């Protein structure tokens, strides 16, 4: 909790953006240590000059991180910092991770991100019938192969991606350019309510923040950061989806694009991406096949393996605690041979998201292990 307070405190300091804040943490090991650093030590951090260094020293003198955290938690109870175990590890890997991220919905989706591949599906707000069809088609395949679908809850492609995921009982995360309590655009009110119940809403902006033009390009970096790959299904030459694709490329994530007709202006952005090196979608299986070739996700950190300033992770106990009825049911359904997620869902007759959340808990307890192809086996 102490490091959480320092992430919040440093995030409020004027002149410290996400890039410099992560650099500060990396330099000192923890932000609590950085808070005690001398002025000369702060100047050793690349990007902090005399002016900013003096401002930070003055800021520290008038701010108490524990008191700031206590007040902030009363106003905003649902937020994470990189010091929190639930903060998405994949997101922290980017150069400019949000120091504070607010959430609403099913928190087990953050655990799912540790265990399942995630794909950002983005595109134009005004898709053609072709764009709608291929957005649905690709999303359906992703859900069928237990992929978390990430998008931005905008009109058009975003809406179709989220909607298809929920219709197929898949897992979806919506990243907003407003507070997570704001519905924008209003036409997506029904979809917003469904994601709040069945998925997860994320934003780096606190509750009450209205839509502002500058927020949405910043929002796109979070979509890219949460995704192991990004696919643009249809987009014109000037599109926020291309910003997301460029950011994903900068972060070392794979970028895919659906080719379209030269006669359709909404396809020009995708064709430009392909010309610049994005991988071309040639069938509804292109993405799924490629995901199997991506490096395996790294296991969640524990305090026995690493404490890197993002908060200690509890180590697995040698003697697991008693299992809940849900855990016992899932564990009993896993045979001696590897069992797929789909087989477990059918055997237990529970929603995919609930079964997956239970599997994550069992894996963290060391009772099951995940094999390639979303198969599970008892340890």
Number of C-alpha atoms within 10 A of each C-alpha: 11 13 22 23 22 24 26 22 23 25 18 16 16 11 16 17 17 16 15 17 22 22 17 24 20 15 17 18 15 21 27 20 15 18 18 13 14 11 13 10 13 24 17 12 17 11 14 17 13 12 10 17 20 14 14 20 16 11 16 15 8 8 14 13 21 17 11 15 20 12 12 14 11 9 11 12 12 14 19 21 25 24 26 16 19 16 19 22 21 19 21 19 12 21 17 19 23 26 24 21 20 22 25 18 18 19 14 18 24 19 21 21 21 17 23 21 23 25 27 30 31 32 35 26 19 15 21 17 9 12 25 21 15 21 29 20 16 24 28 20 18 24 22 15 18 22 25 26 27 28 28 27 27 24 18 19 31 24 25 25 29 30 21 20 26 20 10 14 16 25 27 27 28 26 25 30 27 23 23 29 19 18 19 19 12 12 12 15 12 10 18 26 13 16 22 18 13 21 27 24 25 23 25 25 20 20 17 11 16 16 16 9 8 9 17 17 15 16 22 26 25 28 28 32 27 30 25 26 25 32 28 29 32 33 32 22 16 12 15 19 29 22 16 28 31 20 22 27 17 13 17 14 20 21 26 23 28 26 22 19 11 10 8 12 14 25 26 20 26 29 23 17 23 18 11 9 13 22 19 20 19 11 12 18 14 15 23 18 10 12 21 12 8 13 8 12 13 10 10 14 18 15 13 11 11 13 15 14 19 23 21 19 18 11 13 13 10 8 8 12 8 8 11 9 9 15 17 13 16 19 20 12 15 20 12 10 10 15 18 17 21 15 13 24 18 11 13 15 10 14 13 21 21 16 20 24 20 20 26 21 15 20 18 18 17 16 14 18 17 20 12 9 13 17 17 23 18 18 10
